[in-house]
Amino acid sequence: TWGKPSWGPNIKEFKRRFDPVETKGEGPRRLKNLYFLYLIELRALSKVAPYFERSIVDLYTGNLEEDADTKTLLLSIFQDTKSFPMHFDEKSMFAGDKKGAKSL
């Protein structure tokens, strides 16, 4: 729509980025990498959550009302991350071959 953002599934764009035919076989690898990045970010959020959940930690936006709203939203995101099972353990990435782990 002109000038109005519209959110929803975009099959044409999904195929352009991930369809094996349109991406010369790269699409599935791209999708796996995207999922892997999602897992890393989810893990990072779950690891930092205990710090921000402490009552003594405040956020400073320069506006007291926004500070409280921002922290509430951040805590809500952390609560959402807790509802997902952890499918990623970063320690397993660096296990095994010492030389390969060091290069990672």
Buried (B, 14 or more C-beta within 10 A) or exposed (E): EEEEEEEEEEEEEEBEBBBEEEBEEBBEEEBEEEEEEEBEEBBEBBEEBEEBEEEEEEBEEEEEEEBEEBBEEBEEEBEEBEEEEEEBEEEEEEEEEEEEEEEE
